[in-house]
Amino acid sequence: MPLTDLELSRIYTTCDSLPKVQWQNAKSTGEWCGEDVKTLIMLLAWTGLRISDGATFDMSRVTPNPAAARTF
């Protein structure tokens, strides 16, 4: 693991304090929050994916019903 358990714990705690951020581009709008960042960090830590691969990861690669996987 590239990070210790203590480092991951501190990162997760910081993610919990992040505010919601609105975004907009030419095709869409939306928002992200600390929970989204935490999910990305967990994906990277547990799979060993590169940041670019984790950022473009699609749940359809691991589940037949990606919409159901988004309800945590």
C-alpha positions as protocol buffer text, in pm:
chain_id: "A"
residue {
  index: 1
  type: MET
  ca { x: 0 y: 0 z: 0 }
}
residue {
  index: 2
  type: PRO
  ca { x: 137 y: 344 z: -88 }
}
residue {
  index: 3
  type: LEU
  ca { x: -28 y: 498 z: 219 }
}
residue {
  index: 4
  type: THR
  ca { x: -35 y: 384 z: 581 }
}
residue {
  index: 5
  type: ASP
  ca { x: -363 y: 320 z: 763 }
}
residue {
  index: 6
  type: LEU
  ca { x: -310 y: 641 z: 960 }
}
residue {
  index: 7
  type: GLU
  ca { x: -260 y: 844 z: 641 }
}
residue {
  index: 8
  type: LEU
  ca { x: -574 y: 695 z: 484 }
}
residue {
  index: 9
  type: SER
  ca { x: -772 y: 768 z: 800 }
}
residue {
  index: 10
  type: ARG
  ca { x: -660 y: 1132 z: 792 }
}
residue {
  index: 11
  type: ILE
  ca { x: -752 y: 1159 z: 423 }
}
residue {
  index: 12
  type: TYR
  ca { x: -1099 y: 1011 z: 487 }
}
residue {
  index: 13
  type: THR
  ca { x: -1154 y: 1249 z: 780 }
}
residue {
  index: 14
  type: THR
  ca { x: -1058 y: 1544 z: 561 }
}
residue {
  index: 15
  type: CYS
  ca { x: -1295 y: 1426 z: 288 }
}
residue {
  index: 16
  type: ASP
  ca { x: -1581 y: 1439 z: 540 }
}
residue {
  index: 17
  type: SER
  ca { x: -1520 y: 1812 z: 587 }
}
residue {
  index: 18
  type: LEU
  ca { x: -1515 y: 1908 z: 217 }
}
residue {
  index: 19
  type: PRO
  ca { x: -1806 y: 2126 z: 99 }
}
residue {
  index: 20
  type: LYS
  ca { x: -2025 y: 2055 z: -202 }
}
residue {
  index: 21
  type: VAL
  ca { x: -1881 y: 2201 z: -522 }
}
residue {
  index: 22
  type: GLN
  ca { x: -2097 y: 2291 z: -822 }
}
residue {
  index: 23
  type: TRP
  ca { x: -1946 y: 2235 z: -1166 }
}
residue {
  index: 24
  type: GLN
  ca { x: -2050 y: 2313 z: -1521 }
}
residue {
  index: 25
  type: ASN
  ca { x: -1904 y: 2250 z: -1863 }
}
residue {
  index: 26
  type: ALA
  ca { x: -2031 y: 2273 z: -2220 }
}
residue {
  index: 27
  type: LYS
  ca { x: -2219 y: 1941 z: -2193 }
}
residue {
  index: 28
  type: SER
  ca { x: -2351 y: 1917 z: -1838 }
}
residue {
  index: 29
  type: THR
  ca { x: -2369 y: 2048 z: -1483 }
}
residue {
  index: 30
  type: GLY
  ca { x: -2348 y: 1879 z: -1147 }
}
residue {
  index: 31
  type: GLU
  ca { x: -2189 y: 1876 z: -806 }
}
residue {
  index: 32
  type: TRP
  ca { x: -1938 y: 1670 z: -613 }
}
residue {
  index: 33
  type: CYS
  ca { x: -1862 y: 1650 z: -245 }
}
residue {
  index: 34
  type: GLY
  ca { x: -1624 y: 1490 z: 3 }
}
residue {
  index: 35
  type: GLU
  ca { x: -1806 y: 1156 z: -21 }
}
residue {
  index: 36
  type: ASP
  ca { x: -1722 y: 1144 z: -394 }
}
residue {
  index: 37
  type: VAL
  ca { x: -1355 y: 1218 z: -321 }
}
residue {
  index: 38
  type: LYS
  ca { x: -1350 y: 953 z: -47 }
}
residue {
  index: 39
  type: THR
  ca { x: -1497 y: 696 z: -286 }
}
residue {
  index: 40
  type: LEU
  ca { x: -1228 y: 774 z: -543 }
}
residue {
  index: 41
  type: ILE
  ca { x: -952 y: 743 z: -281 }
}
residue {
  index: 42
  type: MET
  ca { x: -1092 y: 407 z: -167 }
}
residue {
  index: 43
  type: LEU
  ca { x: -1107 y: 284 z: -528 }
}
residue {
  index: 44
  type: LEU
  ca { x: -746 y: 384 z: -589 }
}
residue {
  index: 45
  type: ALA
  ca { x: -618 y: 245 z: -257 }
}
residue {
  index: 46
  type: TRP
  ca { x: -790 y: -93 z: -286 }
}
residue {
  index: 47
  type: THR
  ca { x: -741 y: -158 z: -659 }
}
residue {
  index: 48
  type: GLY
  ca { x: -406 y: 3 z: -734 }
}
residue {
  index: 49
  type: LEU
  ca { x: -555 y: 192 z: -1029 }
}
residue {
  index: 50
  type: ARG
  ca { x: -384 y: 507 z: -1152 }
}
residue {
  index: 51
  type: ILE
  ca { x: -562 y: 837 z: -1083 }
}
residue {
  index: 52
  type: SER
  ca { x: -658 y: 874 z: -1451 }
}
residue {
  index: 53
  type: ASP
  ca { x: -804 y: 522 z: -1456 }
}
residue {
  index: 54
  type: GLY
  ca { x: -993 y: 577 z: -1131 }
}
residue {
  index: 55
  type: ALA
  ca { x: -1131 y: 911 z: -1249 }
}
residue {
  index: 56
  type: THR
  ca { x: -1276 y: 752 z: -1563 }
}
residue {
  index: 57
  type: PHE
  ca { x: -1386 y: 427 z: -1393 }
}
residue {
  index: 58
  type: ASP
  ca { x: -1742 y: 319 z: -1473 }
}
residue {
  index: 59
  type: MET
  ca { x: -1941 y: 97 z: -1238 }
}
residue {
  index: 60
  type: SER
  ca { x: -2073 y: -102 z: -1535 }
}
residue {
  index: 61
  type: ARG
  ca { x: -1730 y: -270 z: -1541 }
}
residue {
  index: 62
  type: VAL
  ca { x: -1802 y: -448 z: -1212 }
}
residue {
  index: 63
  type: THR
  ca { x: -2180 y: -473 z: -1181 }
}
residue {
  index: 64
  type: PRO
  ca { x: -2462 y: -556 z: -1421 }
}
residue {
  index: 65
  type: ASN
  ca { x: -2679 y: -279 z: -1269 }
}
residue {
  index: 66
  type: PRO
  ca { x: -2465 y: 34 z: -1217 }
}
residue {
  index: 67
  type: ALA
  ca { x: -2760 y: 248 z: -1104 }
}
residue {
  index: 68
  type: ALA
  ca { x: -2818 y: 20 z: -805 }
}
residue {
  index: 69
  type: ALA
  ca { x: -2450 y: 44 z: -709 }
}
residue {
  index: 70
  type: ARG
  ca { x: -2474 y: 422 z: -669 }
}
residue {
  index: 71
  type: THR
  ca { x: -2711 y: 398 z: -372 }
}
residue {
  index: 72
  type: PHE
  ca { x: -2485 y: 373 z: -70 }
}
